Amino acid sequence: MANSNPRSVAGQVESLQRKFAQAPGLPFAELLPAERITRLLDECACDFSDRIYTPLVTVAMFLSQCADADPSLNQAVARLIAQRITQRLPTCSSNTGAYAKARQRLPEKLFAELTRQTGKQLMTEAPVGWRWHGRHVKIVDGSTASMPDTAANQQAYPQMASQQPGIGFPIVRFVVLFSLAVGTVLDAAFSPFTGKATSELAMLRGLHDHLDEGDVVLADRHFCSFFEIAELQRRGIDVVMRQHQRRTTDFRRGLQLGRYDHLIMWKRPQRPDWMDEATYQQYPDELVMRETRIHIRGRKVRSRIITIATTLCNHDEYRKTELAKLYRRRWQAELHLRSLKAVLQMDVLRSKTPEMVRKEMWAHFLAYNLIRQVMTQAAEEFVMEPWQISFKATLQTLNAFALPLLTCAKAKLPAVVDEMLLAIAHHAVGNRPDRVEPRALKRRPKPYDLLTKPRAEARKLEIQNSCG
């Protein structure tokens, strides 16, 4: 990293740490140590000079964009000018061009590695009591995001085939691996929305190296595949998944463990087209699986009867009721995705090139992890669990405390953070396991017609009509 002033680097790292309430003496305070950031910047060989938009300043601004209600470049630069005035530093130009170029120079690897490292560190350092049977549970789930309709984005992430050219938007499909205990992003994979090897299950195969022996993977029925489960078993990883809708479950067969609870042998299916013969022969002919059915009481639930498939076959150690409670926590992945897409506004990306799209998504994941770090601190401080605290309220409180965190004396920083954590802990979410809401909006949209042709053609038609 082209930055020859150690004091400047240390000050920039401290400023970045303060943005996300990393105060000395508090738990998880070393989630962004200066050595880790500078080492990654050196490994990536960032081509920066020691001016206004150094790598660390640019990273901090990028993360602030992800956490701000207004994620525009103008807002980010205006925030930097205000911060420099507060710190009695020379101001910079309000033009956003220099900052935009600085973002482009930052490597994607920097945000990806920081996301993986912060997510895993927060998970491993969290209290052991937050684990399930002393084991790390990792939830996998997928979603999509749209982006500006540029030629480069369309080539890398084409729009849906059902949409006419010039009307739809490019779509990226992504799969995320979350920690159940602390909710952090552990890793992610991206692909086009359609095409060969672009399914969520195919993307999960690319994340296997970020799963550890002894983990438990929690997922919905889309991931309940013989070959996926066999591969995870070979790596020493157990699964708890909802039974795939195409697999028939007959509780009259197999070894009975209890009512609607048995062990059964799954036969290896025929070789799929995407798998070669040598790989196919590596998988066992049979898998010993446990299938258990749970009944959810209540009229308003979406699914009253759920069949769970798991490799946790020890009936005495893993009771049916515990498996049912664990699977119902899979819904937290949906809430995490909502936090990313709705609260952090990752649903509609702003970047105009595929490289910046991926970088923007990793920046959102990193900002999300750092906010999760604050939630985890508050939960441990006030004897709660992170999932009991509101993500949106945490972000609002963090933004409200932004100025005191940046400007207070170092000796007073822990006290300011303690007050902030107390405010965050008060925003506990309700326990509503069976809540169902209609997927409909009450407020009507503005009465504009839908754009049914490319914007350039529609603009030309408007001009013709106005002149006529």
Secondary structure, DSSP 8 states (H G I E B T S, - for coil): -----HHHHHHHHHHHHHHTT--TTSTTTTSS-HHHHHHHHHHHT----SSSS-HHHHHHHHHHHHHSSS--HHHHHHHHHHHHHHTT-----S-SHHHHHHHHHS-HHHHHHHHHHHHHHHHHHS-GGGSBTTB-EEEEEEEEEE----HHHHHHS---TTS-TTTS--EEEEEEEEETTT--EEEEEEEESSSTT-SHHHHHHTTGGG--TT-EEEE-GGG--HHHHHHHHHTT-EEEEE--TTS---TTSSEEEETTEEEEEEE-----TTS-HHHHHTS-SEEEEEEEEEE---SS-S-SEEEEEES---TTTS-HHHHHHHHHTTHHHHHHHHIIIIIS--SB---SSHHHHHHHHHHHHHHHHHHHHHHHHHHHHTT--GGGB-HHHHHHHHHHTHHHHHHS-GGGHHHHHHHHHHHHHT-B----TT----S--SS---------S-HHHHHHHHHHHHH-
